[in-house]
Amino acid sequence: MPSSRFASAHRYALVSVSALVLAAAAGIFGYSRAVANISLDDAAGASAAAPSTSTDDAQSGSGILLGLAREAMHDGRLVAPAGSNAYEFYLSVLQLEPENPTARDALRESFPRAAEEIERTINHKDLEEARREIDLLHEFDSNNFTLALLGGKLSAARTIVMKQHEAEAERIRQAAEMGSTAK
């Protein structure tokens, strides 16, 4: 559970830093656009355009995140690596704009592929990464039955690994006892 909280904290920190960077980029973009549009004769017209900057900031932030998500999808980074995958970018868009249809559709449509990737991660015995990825999908759709199945498979894989470690420890202990009685 602590790694899950760490992953969530890491994700929220990533979202916060991303939002700050996006806000700064939008501010710089807005400022440079305002400077370019201001003429010496029409300073009043420039002050009338200022109220729309807040809406532009949110839209440009989501636009940047959507672009990063599309790039991650194109590169095959659906749920991994942590901090630079399509699912995290799309979830960040939903934190900025909870009803964003592009992000919602992309997450819904890519869910089956993401579940397949998680199953492969479990099969490769990368169990901590699999837990992080399951938690990631859980943020989008906590009631999905596939996640319950993946959670069960992850639990079974952890049990198998634990039993393998216990058997190896017992074998080492027996070998040590045999070595000490032979002396």
Secondary structure, 3 states (H helix, E strand, C coil): CHHHHHHHHHHHHHHHHHHHHHHHHHHHHHHHHHHHHCCCCCHHHHHHHHHHHHHHHHHHHHHHHHHHHHHHHHCCCCCCCCCCCHHHHHHHHHHHCCCCHHHHHHHHHHHHHHHHHHHHHHHCCCHHHHHHHHHHHHHHCCCCHHHHHHHHHHHHHHHHHHHHHHHHHHHHHHHHHHHHHHC
